[in-house]
Amino acid sequence: MSIKYFHLVFITVAWLFCLGMAAWCFFMPENQGDLGAMLGGGIMLGGAIALIIYQRSAWRKLKKIYI
């Protein structure tokens, strides 16, 4: 696996972990109504969205590199 594909896989794993953490913050019964958990979930959701946007732009740039 080349470094560019490893980079894309690593970004995918990162945003999947962010989505998992956001789901945990939002849907765990003991976190319901907890402002800190809701804030953390929102930050993780925003991070996942930012990583997905970054991955799309990185994929466009890395398609042009022939390694």
C-alpha positions in Angstrom: 0.0 0.0 0.0 1.5 3.3 -1.0 1.7 6.3 1.4 -1.1 8.2 -0.4 -3.6 5.3 0.1 -2.5 4.8 3.7 -3.2 8.5 4.2 -6.7 8.2 2.8 -7.4 5.0 4.9 -6.1 6.8 8.0 -8.4 9.8 7.4 -11.3 7.4 6.9 -10.6 5.7 10.2 -10.3 9.1 11.9 -13.7 10.3 10.8 -15.3 7.0 11.6 -14.0 7.2 15.2 -15.3 10.8 15.3 -18.8 9.7 14.3 -18.7 6.8 16.8 -17.7 9.2 19.6 -20.4 11.7 18.6 -23.0 8.8 18.6 -21.8 7.7 22.0 -22.1 11.3 23.3 -25.6 11.8 21.9 -27.2 8.4 22.5 -25.8 7.0 25.8 -28.7 7.0 28.4 -26.5 8.4 31.1 -25.5 11.3 28.9 -29.0 12.5 28.1 -29.4 16.1 29.1 -25.7 16.5 30.0 -24.5 19.8 28.4 -20.8 18.6 28.3 -21.7 15.4 26.5 -23.9 17.3 24.0 -21.1 19.8 23.4 -18.5 17.0 23.0 -20.8 15.2 20.5 -21.3 18.4 18.5 -17.5 19.0 18.4 -16.9 15.4 17.3 -19.6 15.7 14.6 -18.0 18.9 13.3 -14.7 17.2 13.3 -16.0 14.2 11.3 -17.6 16.6 8.8 -14.3 18.5 8.5 -12.3 15.3 8.0 -14.7 14.1 5.3 -14.3 17.4 3.4 -10.5 17.2 3.8 -10.6 13.6 2.5 -12.4 14.6 -0.6 -10.0 17.4 -1.3 -7.0 15.2 -0.6 -8.4 12.5 -2.9 -8.7 15.0 -5.7 -5.1 16.1 -5.2 -3.6 12.7 -4.7 -5.3 11.3 -7.9 -2.8 13.4 -9.8 0.2 11.9 -8.1 1.5 8.7 -9.8 3.3 6.8 -7.0 
